[in-house]
Amino acid sequence: MGLIIFGAVLLGGVLGLFYLKDKLRIAWLARLAYSEFIMRLAVVAAALILIGLLAVVNDLVAGS
């Protein structure tokens, strides 16, 4: 469950960065938002959510 929450917070941070980029229209914020590092963070966040969901389903199927 912790993986899902951490992944959701991380993904929310990335989405919040894009929201701020659109609202504030600051050049360095746009460069940061479209950087490779932020794109990788988004992929990591999605992977954490998926792994967390798989762990929860596994616990439900196993019956513990």
Steps between C-alpha positions, in 0.01 A plus 500: 500500500790730569625461143166617364498806724862590426444455126185713511677778690791491256266509201303780662821698538583456132147601397519797737821609332326501162208694648736763642684518168175587323384748764826686567654487150858505629767386253713303746191323634406395147852366441481308827156359422613368162832367625591135473525472879135598550390260228686220674338595831158468338588152372631398843182630664281302261710188559471538879123531475481192277725293729299612802174400332645162409610447861151586628338261250749231600409545866130478419542185293727336757244570771724664756 
